[in-house]
Amino acid sequence: MNTADNVVEMRSISKGFNGVPVLNDVSFDVRKGEVHALAGGNGAGKSTLMKILQGVYQADAGEILIGGKPAVINTIQDAKAAGIGMVFQEFSLVPSLTVAQNIFLTAEPLGPGRLIDDRAAVRRAREVFAEMEVDVDPRAVVSRLGTAYWQLTEIAKALAQNAQVLIMDEPTASLARHESEALFELIDRLKQRGISIIYISHRMDEVYRLADRITILRDGRHLLTAPLTDVTPEQIVEGIVGKKIEGQLSYRARDHAEHTGAPLLEVRGLNAGPRVRDVSFVLRPGEILGLAGLMGSGRTELARTLFGIDKVDSGEVLLHGKKVTLASPQQAINAGVALIPEDRRAQGLVLDHSVRDNLLLPLLGQIQRGPLLDGAKGKELSSSLIKRFAVKVAHPHRPVRLLSGGNQQKVVIAKWLGTDPDILILDEPTAGVDIGTKSEILDMIRALASAGKAVIVISSEYPELLAVSDRVLVLKDGSIIRDIPRSEIADEEYLQLAVQGV
Ligand SMILES: Nc1ncnc2c1ncn2[C@@H]1O[C@H](COP(=O)(O)OP(=O)(O)OP(=O)(O)O)[C@@H](O)[C@H]1O
């Protein structure tokens, strides 16, 4: 293949931060109209490579060619001019503005007197959405729209700026199932129009559904680039993780699986706001309970209520047979409940604080010596958690925000498991984590249950939910509509139908 067929070519890129190498001699190319998956473990360097292509970082060595010609991409503006567009994972729109205003925020069509011409912007935005074959009202205020529409607006914004290559970093992370399918269909259409997509995802099914080729990075080095037709899922997993992983997503029987002990948690007629309605269930030691439901079904709200964040309107919660008041997270923690939240950046971490401080936050009680903190003990505790969860960090005193997304998730999990809770609630625990870590997290969940704890898992990924749950509660509009033992769930499809209330 002639290099001129590549819309983007990155050659021998190297990059380090403060002397720590992150990318080492990495080459990567993208052809016109292809979806190229970029895969690799947490911290492998995917985002860093893409930030170099977007002009956010400059490479220490190597070169970039656009359409076969050497290009200098030192700023985000350079990248835009070169036809590189980014669909941000944490959306970069201004919520108080309309869709059209956001699309043309930096490049408004100017009317007479050089004012922002709203009518022209709306007209042009309509054209872009028509080309995308999606239905979005350009006059709608962004804050009133759901995540899927934010994403469509981001894509429209890049296309309006003539992007030829779109970088999508975990684009389905906050989408419901049907929204993800709509996104895949849009990607198919964009491809047909000759747009190239760089697709970063830890989800293997998406990679196979969409990608023409895959490039795998491991520890900052290029491992392979191949058409998807030439590699098996097992080879990809092994390439990413560096070892074979078997039976990751199959349900395994465990010790304590009969769950005959006295209930650890009893919820009776719980009402909290509009999304938790008359919820009752029992959770016994050793049990893993899956919560399934569509977006907005009340899964997250139920978790937040049990952790003392959302206010209880009526009903009772019993822990170890005793009635408890869960009016604050502190009360919940004291009672032995821990929640690993869905939105880890907002709720799970203090991003500017060090990895060590974040890990020790819920453990302060354990390292207190009189009025002081025992520094040595803190160091020991945090180091052992970093080791146990294989958090990839140059030094524990580095701020958490410098960690890759997946490693931030590991810090959140390590932090809460360090508190040794009796009841652990995990809301989308594997979002953003690589396949190796995912399998470790699922094993951790199983191990906790085997040790006699009780676990509640919320996950939109059915294979994952079915791999760990002994029982699944299906929620709809805040109420439990089904309570199904794992043995009765034949397959994913069965669960999907149950969730839809069929
Ligand atoms: N600004 C920075 N300063 C210091 N180190 C950084 C910075 N940005 C990234 N790193 C480090 O570079 C490495 C690669 O991170 P990167 O975000 O590129 O990984 P990734 O492959 O995208 O991972 P993930 O799948 O977890 O998102 C990580 O070890 C990270 O801590």
The ligand as a Tripos MOL2 file, in Angstrom:
@<TRIPOS>MOLECULE
LIG
   31    33     1     0     0
SMALL
NO_CHARGES

@<TRIPOS>ATOM
      1 N1          0.5440   14.5750   31.7140 N.pl3     1 LIG1
      2 C1          1.1060   13.4570   32.1750 C.ar      1 LIG1
      3 N2          2.1190   13.5090   33.0750 N.ar      1 LIG1
      4 C2          2.6990   12.3770   33.5470 C.ar      1 LIG1
      5 N3          2.3470   11.1420   33.1780 N.ar      1 LIG1
      6 C3          1.3480   11.0180   32.2850 C.ar      1 LIG1
      7 C4          0.6690   12.1630   31.7430 C.ar      1 LIG1
      8 N4         -0.2710   11.7320   30.8740 N.ar      1 LIG1
      9 C5         -0.1970   10.3800   30.8750 C.ar      1 LIG1
     10 N5          0.7830    9.9390   31.7080 N.ar      1 LIG1
     11 C6          1.1780    8.5380   31.9440 C.3       1 LIG1
     12 O1          1.3670    7.9230   30.6840 O.3       1 LIG1
     13 C7          0.9580    6.5550   30.7090 C.3       1 LIG1
     14 C8          0.0330    6.2890   29.5430 C.3       1 LIG1
     15 O2         -1.2200    6.9050   29.7930 O.3       1 LIG1
     16 P1         -2.4010    6.9480   28.7240 P.3       1 LIG1
     17 O3         -3.4770    7.7830   29.3180 O.co2     1 LIG1
     18 O4         -1.8540    7.3190   27.4000 O.co2     1 LIG1
     19 O5         -2.8300    5.4140   28.7120 O.3       1 LIG1
     20 P2         -4.0830    4.7230   28.0030 P.3       1 LIG1
     21 O6         -3.5300    3.6140   27.1470 O.co2     1 LIG1
     22 O7         -4.9300    5.7160   27.3270 O.co2     1 LIG1
     23 O8         -4.8200    4.0640   29.2530 O.3       1 LIG1
     24 P3         -6.4030    3.8540   29.6610 P.3       1 LIG1
     25 O9         -6.8860    2.6650   28.9070 O.co2     1 LIG1
     26 O10        -6.3240    3.5340   31.1190 O.co2     1 LIG1
     27 O11        -7.1280    5.1250   29.3670 O.co2     1 LIG1
     28 C9          0.3100    6.3220   32.0710 C.3       1 LIG1
     29 O12         1.2430    5.6210   32.8920 O.3       1 LIG1
     30 C10         0.0600    7.7220   32.6000 C.3       1 LIG1
     31 O13         0.1720    7.7520   34.0060 O.3       1 LIG1
@<TRIPOS>BOND
     1     1     2 1
     2     2     3 ar
     3     2     7 ar
     4     3     4 ar
     5     4     5 ar
     6     5     6 ar
     7     6     7 ar
     8     6    10 ar
     9     7     8 ar
    10     8     9 ar
    11     9    10 ar
    12    10    11 1
    13    11    12 1
    14    11    30 1
    15    12    13 1
    16    13    14 1
    17    13    28 1
    18    14    15 1
    19    15    16 1
    20    16    17 2
    21    16    18 1
    22    16    19 1
    23    19    20 1
    24    20    21 2
    25    20    22 1
    26    20    23 1
    27    23    24 1
    28    24    25 2
    29    24    26 1
    30    24    27 1
    31    28    29 1
    32    28    30 1
    33    30    31 1
@<TRIPOS>SUBSTRUCTURE
     1 LIG1         1 GROUP 0 **** ****
